[in-house]
Amino acid sequence: MKKIACVAAVLAALLLGLQAQNAVGDDIQDKYKPTIEKGLQYLVKMQFKDGHWGANGDQYPVSMTGLAGMAMLMEGSTIREGKYATNIRRAADWLMERSMKGNNRDGLIGNPDHPTETGRYMYGHGFGTLFLALVYGDEEDRERREKLKDILTRAVKYIGNAQSTHGGWFYTSKADGHDQDEGSVTITQLQPLRACRNAGIAVPKHIIKKGYDYLKNSTTPRGGVVYSLGRGGAGAPVGGERPALTAAAIACLFSAGEYKDELVKKWFKYCQTAIPISGAGRIGHDEYTHLYYAQALYVLGDDGWDKMFPGSPADQRMTWSEYRKNMFDRLVQTQNGDGSWPGGGGFSVGPVYSTAIYCMIMQLDRGAVPFFQR
């Protein structure tokens, strides 16, 4: 009887596993699946033989590898199994080899000598650390797992040493003599810190607290986040708000599990008027803006606005469903024949960048990566 019960338990576990596996992607509407698949296949074609991606040829390789790798993770593949497992593993191997050792750059994931990264290597470090933190939990090889743990531990330490006096981060590290700050880089460091903590890597609380205070101090009375505290003097000047940074700040707090913070309410109210939920029109920094705005609205869902602002008129509520329909329909219409998307406004750096981000956005409903789940 015990043997029969044991076999039954194993079969039940296998059945549950298959059900969970089949559930991935069930929430993505059928009309969007071909668009996503074409986008991912474009990224496969653009991956270099050594595992990395580059923008407009081979620009910003560390950032592009982290972003494209995350797009494939969000399909449901892992470093061990799935349609894009080989692509993910090759990307992870390439980034692991870019972990620097020694001197004041110990722990940096990147190549400051690369022409397109010399003056902005903290972006690559942030996206690279986030991607490696997401694959860490699925790595079963003991030696590789220990190596990843060491890389992530030193990457976290590097982020801490790079933090500015104001509490934010800049394109380059404070340790390199650049004690400055900029909002988008700050978000790009805070999210991997949270992902590392979720993965079991030690992250000093004071680093995250300083980062939170930085975002708080960067918020104007109108509720928007400014480009930089250090460059704007004391306080956040009204009129200097940036919609993209404000959306990113919401996603950052949501990824940290802060859903009821008063700052989130202020930021959402600002974004409601600053970023068209219809997805129509160009606002500059389109990909970056929607990478984070989509995360924020996905977590908000369809009833989050009413919970956050009870009694709001129905026509003034922001919902994931409305955003998804308008944004995704536009993405279907604007996708190139080869599966890519053209570079957007602002500082867009080409189709690999755009495609990786839009594939991430369109796969949020899969819930395949815990970090991006509701």
C-alpha positions as CSV (number, residue, x, y, z in Angstrom):
1,M,0.0,0.0,0.0
2,K,2.8,2.4,0.9
3,K,4.4,1.7,-2.5
4,I,1.1,2.5,-4.3
5,A,0.7,5.7,-2.3
6,C,4.2,6.7,-3.1
7,V,3.7,6.1,-6.9
8,A,0.4,8.0,-6.7
9,A,2.1,11.0,-5.0
10,V,4.8,11.0,-7.7
11,L,2.2,10.9,-10.5
12,A,0.3,13.7,-8.8
13,A,3.4,15.8,-8.5
14,L,4.2,15.2,-12.2
15,L,0.7,16.2,-13.2
16,L,0.8,19.4,-11.2
17,G,4.2,20.2,-12.8
18,L,2.7,19.7,-16.3
19,Q,-0.3,21.8,-15.4
20,A,2.0,24.6,-14.1
21,Q,4.1,24.3,-17.2
22,N,1.1,24.5,-19.5
23,A,-0.2,27.5,-17.6
24,V,2.7,29.6,-18.7
25,G,1.4,31.9,-21.4
26,D,-2.2,31.0,-21.0
27,D,-3.0,34.7,-20.1
28,I,-1.5,36.0,-23.4
29,Q,-4.2,36.6,-25.9
30,D,-3.8,34.4,-29.1
31,K,-3.7,37.4,-31.4
32,Y,-0.5,38.6,-29.8
33,K,1.4,35.4,-29.7
34,P,2.7,35.4,-33.3
35,T,4.0,38.9,-32.8
36,I,5.9,37.9,-29.7
37,E,7.3,34.8,-31.4
38,K,8.5,36.8,-34.4
39,G,10.3,39.2,-32.0
40,L,12.0,36.5,-30.1
41,Q,13.1,34.8,-33.3
42,Y,14.6,38.1,-34.4
43,L,16.6,38.2,-31.2
44,V,17.8,34.7,-31.8
45,K,19.1,35.7,-35.2
46,M,20.9,38.7,-33.8
47,Q,22.8,36.9,-31.0
48,F,26.5,36.7,-31.6
49,K,28.2,33.3,-31.6
50,D,29.9,34.1,-28.2
51,G,26.5,34.6,-26.6
52,H,26.1,38.4,-26.5
53,W,23.9,40.9,-28.2
54,G,24.8,44.4,-29.4
55,A,22.8,47.5,-30.6
56,N,23.2,48.9,-34.1
57,G,26.0,46.4,-34.7
58,D,27.9,45.9,-31.4
59,Q,27.1,48.9,-29.2
60,Y,26.2,48.6,-25.5
61,P,26.8,44.8,-25.5
62,V,26.4,44.3,-21.7
63,S,23.0,46.1,-21.5
64,M,21.7,44.5,-24.7
65,T,22.7,41.1,-23.5
66,G,20.9,41.5,-20.2
67,L,17.7,42.9,-21.8
68,A,17.6,40.3,-24.6
69,G,18.3,37.5,-22.1
70,M,15.4,38.7,-19.9
71,A,13.0,38.7,-22.9
72,M,13.8,35.0,-23.4
73,L,13.4,34.2,-19.7
74,M,10.0,35.8,-19.8
75,E,9.0,33.3,-22.5
76,G,9.2,30.6,-19.9
77,S,12.6,29.2,-20.9
78,T,15.3,28.9,-18.2
79,I,19.0,28.4,-18.2
80,R,18.3,24.6,-17.9
81,E,15.3,23.9,-20.2
82,G,12.9,25.4,-22.7
83,K,13.0,26.6,-26.3
84,Y,15.6,29.3,-25.6
85,A,17.6,27.6,-22.9
86,T,20.7,27.5,-25.1
87,N,20.5,31.2,-25.9
88,I,20.0,32.0,-22.2
89,R,22.9,29.9,-21.1
90,R,25.2,31.4,-23.7
91,A,24.2,34.9,-22.6
92,A,24.8,34.0,-19.0
93,D,28.2,32.6,-19.8
94,W,29.2,35.7,-21.7
95,L,28.1,38.0,-18.8
96,M,29.8,35.9,-16.2
97,E,33.0,36.2,-18.1
98,R,32.6,40.0,-17.9
99,S,32.7,40.1,-14.1
100,M,35.8,42.1,-13.2
101,K,38.2,41.3,-10.4
102,G,40.7,43.5,-8.5
103,N,41.1,47.2,-7.9
104,N,38.2,49.6,-7.5
105,R,36.2,47.9,-10.2
106,D,36.0,44.5,-8.5
107,G,32.5,43.1,-9.1
108,L,31.7,45.3,-12.1
109,I,30.0,43.3,-14.9
110,G,31.1,45.0,-18.0
111,N,33.9,46.4,-20.0
112,P,34.7,50.1,-19.4
113,D,37.2,50.0,-22.2
114,H,34.4,49.4,-24.8
115,P,33.9,52.7,-26.7
116,T,30.1,52.7,-26.0
117,E,30.4,51.8,-22.4
118,T,33.3,53.9,-21.1
119,G,31.0,56.7,-20.0
120,R,27.9,54.7,-19.0
121,Y,29.0,51.3,-17.8
122,M,26.6,51.4,-14.8
123,Y,23.7,50.7,-17.1
124,G,25.3,47.5,-18.3
125,H,26.2,46.5,-14.8
126,G,22.6,47.0,-13.7
127,F,20.9,45.0,-16.5
128,G,23.6,42.3,-16.4
129,T,23.3,41.9,-12.7
130,L,19.5,41.7,-12.9
131,F,19.6,39.0,-15.6
132,L,22.2,36.9,-13.7
133,A,20.1,37.2,-10.5
134,L,17.1,35.8,-12.4
135,V,19.0,32.8,-13.8
136,Y,20.8,32.1,-10.5
137,G,17.9,30.1,-8.9
138,D,17.6,27.7,-11.9
139,E,21.3,26.9,-12.0
140,E,21.7,23.3,-10.8
141,D,25.4,22.8,-11.5
142,R,27.1,23.2,-8.2
143,E,30.3,24.7,-9.5
144,R,28.5,27.2,-11.8
145,R,26.1,28.1,-9.0
146,E,28.9,28.9,-6.6
147,K,30.5,31.0,-9.3
148,L,27.3,32.9,-9.9
149,K,26.9,33.5,-6.2
150,D,30.3,35.0,-6.0
151,I,29.7,37.2,-9.1
152,L,26.4,38.5,-7.7
153,T,27.8,39.1,-4.3
154,R,30.6,41.2,-5.7
155,A,28.2,42.9,-8.1
156,V,26.1,44.0,-5.1
157,K,29.1,45.3,-3.3
158,Y,30.1,47.2,-6.5
159,I,26.7,48.9,-6.6
160,G,27.1,50.0,-3.0
161,N,30.5,51.5,-3.6
162,A,29.2,53.3,-6.7
163,Q,26.3,55.0,-4.9
164,S,26.6,58.8,-4.8
165,T,26.4,61.1,-1.8
166,H,22.9,62.0,-2.7
167,G,21.9,58.3,-2.6
168,G,21.4,57.8,-6.4
169,W,23.7,56.5,-9.0
170,F,25.3,57.9,-12.1
171,Y,26.5,56.6,-15.5
172,T,29.8,55.9,-13.9
173,S,30.9,55.0,-10.3
174,K,31.5,57.2,-7.4
175,A,34.6,55.0,-6.8
176,D,35.9,56.3,-10.1
177,G,35.6,59.9,-8.8
178,H,32.2,60.6,-10.3
179,D,30.0,61.5,-7.2
180,Q,27.0,62.4,-9.3
181,D,23.4,61.1,-9.7
182,E,20.8,60.4,-12.4
183,G,17.4,59.0,-12.1
184,S,17.4,56.3,-14.8
185,V,20.7,54.8,-13.6
186,T,19.4,54.8,-10.1
187,I,16.4,52.6,-11.1
188,T,18.8,50.3,-13.1
189,Q,20.7,49.6,-9.8
190,L,17.8,49.3,-7.4
191,Q,16.0,46.6,-9.4
192,P,18.9,44.2,-9.5
193,L,19.6,44.8,-5.8
194,R,16.0,43.6,-5.1
195,A,16.4,40.7,-7.5
196,C,19.7,39.7,-5.7
197,R,18.0,39.9,-2.3
198,N,15.1,37.7,-3.6
199,A,17.7,35.2,-4.8
200,G,19.3,35.0,-1.4
201,I,22.3,37.3,-2.0
202,A,23.0,39.5,0.9
203,V,22.2,43.2,0.2
204,P,22.9,45.8,2.9
205,K,19.6,47.5,3.8
206,H,21.2,51.0,4.0
207,I,22.0,51.0,0.3
208,I,18.4,50.4,-0.6
209,K,17.2,52.9,2.0
210,K,19.5,55.6,0.6
211,G,18.2,54.8,-2.9
212,Y,14.6,55.1,-1.7
213,D,15.3,58.4,0.0
214,Y,16.9,59.6,-3.2
215,L,13.7,58.9,-5.2
216,K,11.6,60.5,-2.5
217,N,13.8,63.7,-2.5
218,S,13.7,63.7,-6.3
219,T,9.9,64.0,-6.3
220,T,8.4,67.4,-6.9
221,P,5.1,68.7,-5.4
222,R,3.5,67.8,-8.7
223,G,4.5,64.1,-8.1
224,G,7.1,63.7,-10.9
225,V,10.7,62.5,-10.5
226,V,13.4,64.9,-11.7
227,Y,16.5,63.9,-13.8
228,S,19.0,64.6,-11.1
229,L,19.3,66.0,-7.6
230,G,23.0,66.9,-7.7
231,R,22.6,68.9,-10.9
232,G,19.5,70.7,-9.8
233,G,20.7,71.8,-6.3
234,A,18.8,71.1,-3.1
235,G,15.3,69.8,-3.6
236,A,13.5,68.7,-6.7
237,P,12.5,71.7,-8.9
238,V,9.0,71.9,-10.2
239,G,9.0,71.7,-13.9
240,G,11.9,69.3,-14.1
241,E,9.8,66.2,-13.9
242,R,10.5,63.3,-16.3
243,P,7.6,61.0,-17.1
244,A,10.0,58.1,-17.9
245,L,11.8,58.3,-14.6
246,T,8.5,58.6,-12.7
247,A,7.1,55.4,-14.3
248,A,10.4,53.7,-13.5
249,A,10.2,54.7,-9.9
250,I,6.8,53.1,-9.6
251,A,8.0,49.8,-11.0
252,C,11.0,50.0,-8.7
253,L,8.9,50.2,-5.6
254,F,6.5,47.6,-6.8
255,S,9.3,45.2,-7.5
256,A,10.3,45.8,-3.9
257,G,6.8,44.9,-2.7
258,E,5.9,48.4,-1.8
259,Y,2.3,48.7,-3.1
260,K,0.8,51.1,-0.6
261,D,3.5,53.7,-0.4
262,E,2.3,57.3,-0.6
263,L,5.0,58.0,-3.2
264,V,3.5,55.5,-5.5
265,K,0.2,57.3,-5.4
266,K,1.9,60.6,-6.2
267,W,3.8,59.1,-9.1
268,F,0.8,57.4,-10.6
269,K,-1.2,60.6,-10.5
270,Y,1.6,62.4,-12.3
271,C,1.9,59.6,-14.9
272,Q,-1.8,59.6,-15.5
273,T,-1.5,63.0,-17.2
274,A,2.1,62.8,-18.5
275,I,2.0,59.4,-20.3
276,P,-0.9,58.6,-22.6
277,I,-2.3,55.2,-21.6
278,S,-3.6,54.9,-25.2
279,G,0.0,54.2,-26.4
280,A,-0.6,56.7,-29.1
281,G,2.0,59.4,-30.0
282,R,5.7,59.6,-29.2
283,I,6.9,61.0,-25.9
284,G,10.6,60.4,-26.3
285,H,12.5,57.6,-24.5
286,D,9.6,55.4,-25.6
287,E,11.1,52.0,-25.0
288,Y,12.6,53.0,-21.6
289,T,9.3,54.6,-20.5
290,H,7.1,51.7,-21.4
291,L,9.5,49.1,-20.1
292,Y,8.7,50.4,-16.6
293,Y,5.2,51.8,-17.2
294,A,4.1,48.4,-18.4
295,Q,5.5,46.8,-15.3
296,A,3.7,49.3,-13.0
297,L,0.4,48.9,-14.8
298,Y,0.6,45.2,-14.9
299,V,1.0,45.0,-11.1
300,L,-1.8,47.5,-10.8
301,G,-4.1,45.2,-12.7
302,D,-7.7,46.2,-13.4
303,D,-8.8,46.9,-9.8
304,G,-5.6,48.4,-8.3
305,W,-6.5,52.0,-9.2
306,D,-9.8,51.8,-7.4
307,K,-8.1,50.3,-4.3
308,M,-5.5,53.0,-4.4
309,F,-8.0,55.8,-5.0
310,P,-11.4,54.6,-3.7
311,G,-14.4,56.2,-5.4
312,S,-12.6,57.3,-8.5
313,P,-14.9,57.8,-11.5
314,A,-14.7,54.8,-13.8
315,D,-13.5,56.9,-16.8
316,Q,-10.6,58.1,-14.8
317,R,-9.2,54.8,-13.6
318,M,-6.1,53.4,-15.1
319,T,-6.1,49.7,-15.9
320,W,-3.7,47.1,-17.3
321,S,-6.4,45.8,-19.7
322,E,-6.8,49.2,-21.3
323,Y,-3.1,49.9,-21.5
324,R,-2.4,46.4,-22.9
325,K,-5.0,46.6,-25.7
326,N,-3.9,50.0,-26.9
327,M,-0.2,49.4,-26.5
328,F,-0.1,45.9,-27.8
329,D,-2.3,46.7,-30.8
330,R,0.1,49.4,-31.7
331,L,3.1,47.1,-31.4
332,V,1.5,44.5,-33.7
333,Q,1.0,47.3,-36.3
334,T,4.5,48.7,-36.1
335,Q,6.5,45.5,-36.0
336,N,8.9,45.0,-39.0
337,G,8.6,42.0,-41.3
338,D,11.8,40.5,-39.7
339,G,10.2,40.6,-36.3
340,S,12.0,43.6,-35.0
341,W,10.7,47.0,-34.0
342,P,12.3,50.2,-35.3
343,G,14.2,52.4,-32.9
344,G,12.0,54.9,-31.1
345,G,12.4,58.5,-30.0
346,G,14.9,59.9,-27.5
347,F,18.0,57.9,-27.0
348,S,16.8,54.7,-28.6
349,V,19.7,52.7,-29.9
350,G,18.1,50.5,-32.5
351,P,16.0,47.4,-33.2
352,V,17.7,44.9,-30.8
353,Y,17.0,47.3,-27.9
354,S,13.4,48.0,-29.0
355,T,12.7,44.4,-29.7
356,A,14.0,43.1,-26.4
357,I,12.0,45.6,-24.4
358,Y,8.7,45.2,-26.4
359,C,9.0,41.4,-26.1
360,M,9.4,41.8,-22.3
361,I,6.3,44.0,-22.1
362,M,4.2,41.7,-24.2
363,Q,5.1,38.7,-22.1
364,L,4.3,40.1,-18.6
365,D,1.1,38.1,-18.6
366,R,3.0,34.9,-18.7
367,G,4.2,35.3,-15.2
368,A,7.1,33.1,-16.0
369,V,9.7,35.1,-14.1
370,P,8.8,35.6,-10.4
371,F,10.5,39.0,-10.2
372,F,8.0,40.4,-12.8
373,Q,4.9,38.7,-11.3
374,R,2.1,40.5,-9.5
